[in-house]
Amino acid sequence: MMVGSIIARDWGEPGWIPVPGDYDGDGKSDLAVYRDGNWAIHTMAGSIIAGGWGEPGWTPVSGDYDGDGKFDLAVYRDGNWAIQTMAGNMIADSWGEPGWTPVP
């Protein structure tokens, strides 16, 4: 007997980095991928969010950085953070050093 359901979807392409999180604040993780500054998010509610944030060589770091219940578009490189909140605010900060790996 199977309990629950299985969701299977194709989202992203080879070379894209998975960055799962709740980007629309509905309490469910969404399908999100990042590559070279491009984001593609497919929410479990069926919405598609796409945008550019970051550049080639930056590492995506999922998280809710403004505490509004929605994950934000965040990238890290050599001690520099760039975050665009889902509310449209931009946050930039320096924390870490070149060669460090961010941990969400």
N, C-alpha and C positions, 0 to 999 in steps of 0.2 A: 504494500500500500504506500502510495506517495502522498506526503503531506505538503501543502503549499504548491507553489508553481515555480517553474524555471523560466527565466528570462534570458534569451540569447539574441544579441544584436551585433551587427558589424558596425564599428565606429572607429574612425581613424584609419591610418595607412601605415605601412612599414616605416619605421623611423620616428613615429610619433611617440611621445612619452605619456603614459596614463597618469592623470592627475585627478583621481576621484574625490568627490566632496559634495556637500549639499549647497549648490550654487543658487537655488531659488528659495531656500528656507522652508521647504515643505516637510523636513524631517527625514527625507530619503536621499541616499547618495545618488549622484547623477554621473553619467558617462562623460568624462572630460579628457581631452588629449591636448598636448602642446608640442609644437615643433617650430624652431627658429623664429620665435616671436608671434606665432599664430596659435590661437586657442579655438577649439571647437567643443561645445558642450551640448549634450542632449539630455534634457531633464527627464525624470521619470514621469512628469506631467505631460510630456510630449513637445515641449518648447525646444527650439534650437537657439543657442546663443553662440555667436562667433565674433571674434575680434582679434585685434593685434595688440599685444602688450609684451614687451621684452624684445630681445634680439637674438640672433644666432650666438650660441655659446653660453647663454644664460640658463639657469636651472629653475624649473617651475617648483614652487613650494606651496602646496595647498594649505589653506587655513582661513579662519574667520578672524581677520586682523582688526576689525572695527567693532566686533561684538554684536552685530545686528542679526546673527543667526544664519547668515549666508556666507559661503566661502568666497574669497576674493581672488582676483588674478594677481598672483605674486611671483616674482622671479628674483634670483640671487646670482651674483657673480663677483668674485674677488672681494668680498666684504661689503658689497653694495646691494641694497634691497630696493626694489621698485614694486609698489603695490597699487593696483587700481581696485578700489572697493566696488562692489556691485551697485552701490549707491552713487557711483561716479566720482568719488573723491580720490585724489592721488596722494600717496604717502611715499616718501623716499627717505632712506636712512642708511647709515653705515654701521655695520656690526659684523665683526668677523675679519678674516684676513684672506689674502690670496691662498688658494689651495685648501681652504676649509670647505666642509660639506654641510649644507644646511639640513637640519632635521625638523620636519614639521611636527 
